[in-house]
């Protein structure tokens, strides 16, 4: 990991946030790249009075919507998210004209999004949102990108990503063979799509 590059990015972010207006920072990267960990690390550098993390994963389509459809076999793909709902939330966060905005959270323990689980007070100057498709080249996702001041791409070695994904799937109940198949199948198909967007990022963050 190039810690100097990460610290330079953090210093530039501090300067931006010090300007007084709200900053929306996007963190993207392939599945298993460490987006959630990195986003939480940034939040910790600023503290709870200055920063909050609002994951894109809160906008997974519910299992009641995808069960019994082909989407169930590729949950996590770009068309298994409520992009319109995510865009609306980001627009509210940009406007900053409500005392508190409540965002959903995806809970892996139940494999479902839970509404109104993350509070974002108007006083918070830095909102960090992390997710796979922040730089996707479709009209709806381009609107998502337009709400974000910067998007950083988390770059992690492929073998480490896959190792993390298999371990994650197993920790939530998948059999080892199924975990490997999902990591190398649906997850990797998503990773290819996401890697093709990296050139659109404001920064590439080496994170291992």
PyMOL commands that set and color helices and strands:
alter all, ss='L'
color gray80, all
select helices_A, chain A and resi 3-17+35-46+56-59+63-66+70-74+78-80+83-95+139-146+158-171+176-184+186-195+198-200
alter helices_A, ss='H'
color red, helices_A
select strands_A, chain A and resi 23-28+51-53+100-107+112-121+126-130+150-155+203-206
alter strands_A, ss='S'
color yellow, strands_A
deselect
rebuild
show_as cartoon
